[in-house]
Amino acid sequence: MNTITFYGHSCFSLTHNNIILLFDPYFTGNPVNPAKASEIRCNYILVSHGHSDHLGDTIAIAKHSSATVITTSEIAALVGQQDCVNISMHLGGKRSFDFGYVRVTPAFHGAGIPGGHAAGFIVNFFGKNIYFAGDTALFGDMALLGRLEKIDYALLPIGDNYTMGPEDAVEAVKMLNPAAVIPMHYNTWPLIAQSPEAFKKKVEALHIPVHIMNPGQSITL
């Protein structure tokens, strides 16, 4: 059984038996995150870019969990300098792991680190394909991603201002054609306040279900 847990903002975990994969572990300073970094254990951490609300507690969690950080080469070098085990990948790359594989996708956003590039991930996790879009604007090659992979769950930002907003995220859904959608990166601060219910209504008009997750909530994939 695969489960996904939402920790607020863009932080999620995927769990299958004793394998736990964590996305963008922003715990410390996150006003909507119910957990503490010191409580989190995982095997893998995927980091989309170097902004503080995404790189977050990566180094601390990687050290106390002996977790492997999977990320772009610039961030891999950064965490490697802090003695974190890491695997360096980059845009367009695909690599196999014991849980399945990771494909690194483009994200149109700042890198948060010199010389880097923001990214997203398509993760095959024990047979389920999860697209974690990261912080991104809408871009036309999302249609290509939807052709390359059969996406079971698309985790899409809807907050606007820093990322695509709800209207653009609906267009992303049309291009990706996932089996289901989970919105993220909204309502952390007033600047990115949105109505996930309004987004859900528009997406479900396309006959694609939307799961609105509260911080701390888990669902079975």
N, C-alpha and C positions, 0 to 999 in steps of 0.2 A: 504494500500500500504506500502510495506517495502522498505526502501532505505538504501544503504551503502555509506558512505563517507570515502575517504582515506585522511589522514593527513600527509602522508609521513612516511618512515621507516616501522614500524609495527603498526602504530596507525590508527584505524578505528572506526567509529561509526555505529551503526545500529539504525534506526529510524522507528517507527510505530506510527502515530498520535502524541501523547504527551509523548510516552515512548522512551527514548534514552539510549542505552547501548554503552559504550566506552571500547575499547580494548587498553591496554598498552599506556597510555596517555603521550607520550614523545613530549612535546611542547617546553619548555624552553631549549635552546641550540641546538635544532634540526635544522640543516642548510637547510633542505628541507621542513620544516613544515610551511605553510602559516598563521597559526592561532596562537593566543596567549592563554595561559591557562586561563587567566582572562575572556576570551570571551566564554569559553566552559561551557555549562550546560548539565547535564545528570542525569539519575535516578540510573544507575548502572555503575560500573567500574570493568572490569575483568583484573586482573594483572597476567601475566604468570610466572614472576620470578622477582628477586630483583635487577637486573642490572639497572644502572641509565637510560639507554635508553629504559627501559620498565616500571619500577616503576614510573619513570619520575615525573610528576606533580600530581600523584594520590592524595596525601594528600591535596594539595591546592584545587583541583577541588572537591574532596569529601566534603570538608568543605563548600565551597561557594555554592555548589549545593545541599547540604544535601543528597548526593548520597550514595548508599550502595556499599561497595567494596566487590567483590566476588573473593576469591583467596585461595591459600593454607594456612594451619594453621599458618605457621611461619610468612608469610607476613600479615595475618590477625591480628596476635598479634602485629606486628610492627605498623600497621596503627591504631590499637586500642589504643595503647599507646599515639597516637596523637589525640585521641577523635574522630576518624572516625568510623561511623557505618560500621560494617563488617559482612560478613558471611564466616565462615571457612569451607573449603572443602579440599579434597585431591585426589590423583590419584585413579582413578576407581570409584569415587563417582559420584552420579547423584542426582539432586535435582530440584524440581518443583518451578517455579516462576510465576508471573502474566503474563509474556510474553511467557512462555513455560517451558523449562528446560535447565539445564547446566550439561553436563558430563565433568568431568576433566580427561584429557588424559595425558599419559607420554610425556615428551619431553627430548631428550638426549642432555643436555647442563648444564652449571653451574647454581646453584640456585641463586647466588648473595646474599645469606643470610645464616648464619650458621645453619646447621641442616636441611636445606630445600631441595627442589627438584624442578627443572624447570618443567613446565606443559604447556599443550595446553588445548583447550576447544572445545567441540562440543556443540553449542548453538542452541536449537530449538527456533526460534524467530518468533512467530506468524505463525507457519506452515512451515517455511523454516529452513533447517538444514545447519548451517555454521560451518565448521571446521577451527578454528584458530589454526594453528600448533604451534605457538610460535617459539622461537629459538630452532631448533632441527636439529640433524643429521638424516639421513635416518635410519629407523629401520623396521625390518620385520613385527612387529605387526601392522603396518599401514594397512596391509591387513585385520587384525581382525577388526580394526575400520571401514573399509569399509563394513564389513559384519554386524557389530552391528547397523550401522546407514546408512540410505540412504542420502548421503551427496549432498546437492544442490550446495554449493560453498565451495571450498577448498582454504584457504588463506595460501600460502606456501612460506617460505623463499627461495631465490635463490642466495643470495649474496656470498656464499662460505666463506672460512676462519673461520668464527665464527659459521656458520650453514651449512646445505647442500647447494651445488651449483646447477646450472641448470641441469646438467646431473643426479644427484641424485634426484632432484625434479621431473624430468620426471619419474623416477622409482617409486617415491611416488605416482604420479598420477595413474600409472598403478595398484598399489595396492589398492588405495582408491576408484578408479572408480567414481569420482564425476561428477555431471552434468556440472560443470563449474569450472574454476580455476582463482584465482587472485594472481599474484606474489607479494611478499613483501620483506622487509629487503634487499634491494639492492640500490646501487647508492647514499646512504647517504654520504659516504666518498669514496675516491679513492680505499681503500683497499677492498671494497665490490662492486666495479663497475662491472656491468653485462649488457648484452643486453637482455631486456625482449622480444624484437621482435624475437630473435633467439630461446628463450625458447618457445614462443608462437607457432612458426612454428613447433617445435618438438612435442609439446602437441597436437596441432590441427591435426597432422598426425594420432593421435589416435582417431580422431573424437570427441574431447572434446574441447569446446570453451574456450579461454583465454581472460580475460578482463584486459588489461593493463590500470591502473588508474594513472592519474597524481595527485600530491598533491593538495587537495582542490576539487577534482572531486567527484561527486555523481552519482550512477546509481541505477535504480530500480531493485529489486530482483524479 
